[in-house]
C-alpha cells in the first residue's frame, strides 16, 4: 500500500461510526441495532474506499487482511 492508501483508511476509520463497524467487539459488530459480521463491515469499507479514493477492488476478507497487516506494523 502507498501513503495515499494509508491516509484513505485512516480517514475512513476516523469517523466514530465507521470505526465501530470495523473494530466492534466480538465476531459481529452492532450497526443500527442489527449485527453485522466484521467481514461485511470491511466490505463496506473497501467499497467506500474504492469509490472515494480509487482504492483497488477488493473483497471484505481481503480488506480485513490488509487492515490487520497494517495494525501489526503500527
Residue pairs with C-beta under 8 A, 6 or more apart in sequence:
1 66
1 70
4 53
5 53
5 55
6 70
8 49
8 52
8 53
8 55
9 45
9 49
9 67
9 70
12 18
12 45
12 48
12 49
13 19
13 22
13 23
13 45
18 45
20 29
20 30
20 31
21 29
21 31
21 36
21 41
21 44
21 45
22 29
22 38
22 41
22 42
22 45
22 67
23 29
24 30
24 31
24 38
24 41
27 37
27 38
28 35
28 36
28 37
28 38
29 35
29 36
29 37
29 38
29 41
30 36
31 41
38 64
39 60
39 61
39 64
40 60
41 60
42 60
42 61
42 63
42 64
42 67
43 59
43 60
43 63
44 60
45 60
45 63
45 67
46 55
46 57
46 58
46 59
46 60
46 62
46 63
49 55
49 63
50 56
50 57
50 58
58 66
